[in-house]
Amino acid sequence: MRFLRVARGATLLVVLLALVTACSGVDDRDDDGYIGGQKKITLVEPADRVVAPEISGQDLDGADLSTADFDGKILVLNLWGSWCPPCRAEAPVLRAVSEESGDGVQFLGLLHKDKPTAAKAFNAKAGITYPSLYDPAGEYQLAFVDSLPSQAIPTTWIIDSHGKVAARIIDDKLTEATLRGVIDQVKKTTP
């Protein structure tokens, strides 16, 4: 009798775990290593913003590059990989907004677990001219753990002109209007 109760309890536990996993909201549509199906825009009030982590390393050509090189500008950091379908889909949006943003806004890619040669080929085809930092181990996204951590790839952070984390966009169907709107909101709310 006791064996049957334990067996039923174990079966119930397995069913509950399967149900919780199925309802977790994660839509991992491909086996490409990204998590899709999410849309989340987080804006941080100026008084609540924390200083952005300084990220430095090498660009796709091996030259030294740092977020500190863009002090005083609004910095749009995009976590991406050429292997990521939503990253490829949002590239025209990032390109268009980066080209029209002017001198006060700098775009910078954070190449996540990818090869520089693949990323350079993708950027050339997509017309992306802003730089990317090479992050073979996926460490740059961890730098935001104390502010607005990444929950998916792609993720875009907007750093205000005072070097503070002002917004995070997780949207696998990012539009130009959304990106422009968030950048404009950061401009308007930065004292």
N, C-alpha and C positions, 0 to 999 in steps of 0.2 A: 504494500500500500504506500509506504513512504517512498519507494522507488518511483511509483507513478506520479506522485506529487512533485518530486524533483524533476522528472522528465517533463511534466506539463509546465512547470515553472521555467525550465530552460527553453522550452518551445515558445512560451509566451515572451520571454526575453529576446529571443532571436526575432520574432515577429515585430516586437516593439522597436528594436534597433533598425530593422529594415524599414519600418514605417517612418521613423524619425529621419533616417538617411534620405529616404525618398522625398520627404517634405522639407528638406533643408534649404531649398531655394537656389542651390547651386546648379547651374546648367552648363556642364562641361561637355559641349557639343562635339568636340573633336579630341583626338589624342595628341594635340599639338602642345600641350602644357599650359594653355591659357584657360581662364575661367570666364565664360561669356554669360550673356543673358542678364547683365547687371546694368543699372543706370543709377548713379548716385552723384549728386553735386553737393559739396560741402563748402560753405562760405564761412569764414571766421571773422567775427567782429574785431575791429582794430585793437581794442583793449585786451582781447584774448589771444592774439597772435603770438607765437613763439618764434625765436630766431631760427631761421632755416639752417640745416646742417651745411657746412662747407664741403663740397664734393670736388675732389680733384683726381686727376689721373691723366690718361692719354686719350687723344682723339683717335679717329679711325685711321689716321695716317701716322700715329705714333708720337705726335707732338704733345707737349704738356698743355693741359687745359684745366681750368678751375672755375667754379661758380663765382669765386671772388673776382674773377676777371671782369665781371659784369655788375659790380657794385653800383648802386644808384639807379639801376634799371629795373623794370618789372621783368622777372625771369619766368619763362614758361618752360618747365621741365617735363619732358614726355618720356616715360618708361616704355620701351618698345623693343621689338625684335622682328627681323625680316621673316621669321618662321610663323609669326602670329597673324592669323587672318584678320581680326579686327584692327590690328596695327596697320596692316597694308591698306585696309579700307579707309582708315582715317587719315592716311598720308596726304591726300589732296586737300583735306580740310586744314591740316596743320600748315601745309605749304602756302595755301591761299592767305590764311590769316597772318602767317609770319611775314609774307611779302608786303602786306598792307599796313602792318602795325607801326612802322616808323622807328626812329632811333631810340625812343624811350622804352621799347620792349625788345627783349632778346629771347629767342627760342633756343633750347638746348636739348638734344636727345640724350637719353641714358640707355645705351644699347645693352639689353638684358640677355645674357646667356646665348650669344650669337657670335659669329665670326665677322671681323671687320670687312673682309672681302665680300661676303654676302651682303652686308649692310651697305657698303659703298655702291655695289651694283644696284641694289634696290633704290637707294637715294638718287643715283644718276637717272634711273628709269622714271622715278616719280617726280623728279625736279626739285628734290629737297636740297637746299643749299646751306642751311644752318648746321652747325657742328653737332657731333654726338660724342659723348664720353664712352669709352669701351669698358664694359663691366662683365668680364667673363664669368665671375663667380656669383653674380646677382647680389652684390653687397650694397649698391647704392640705394635700392629701395628700402633696405633696413635702416638707413640713416634717418628715415622719417618716422620711425617707430614712436618717438616721443611727441610728435605733432599730429600729422594725418597719415597714418600708415597706409601703404598700398594693400589693397585687397584683391587686386586682379591686374592683369596685363591686357591692354594698356591702362596706365594711370597717368594723369597729367596734373602736376602741381603748379600753382601760380604763386610766385614769391613777390611780395610787394617791393617797392623801391627802397624801403628801409631794411630789406633783407629778412623779412618775416613771412612765414607760411600763411598765406591769405585764403587759399582755396585748393580743393582737390576735385578732379573730375574723373569719374569712372563711368564710362559710357561707351559700349561697344558699337554704337551707332552715332558717334559724335557728329554734330553739324557745325558749319561755320557760324551760324547765328548763336548757338550755345556757347561756343568758345569765345567769340567776340563779346557776348554778353557778360560772361564771367570776368574777362579781362577788363572790360569797362567798369564793372561793379568794383573790382579791386582798385582801379584808378580813382573812382569817385569816393571810396571809403578810406583811402590812405591819406592821413593828414600831412 
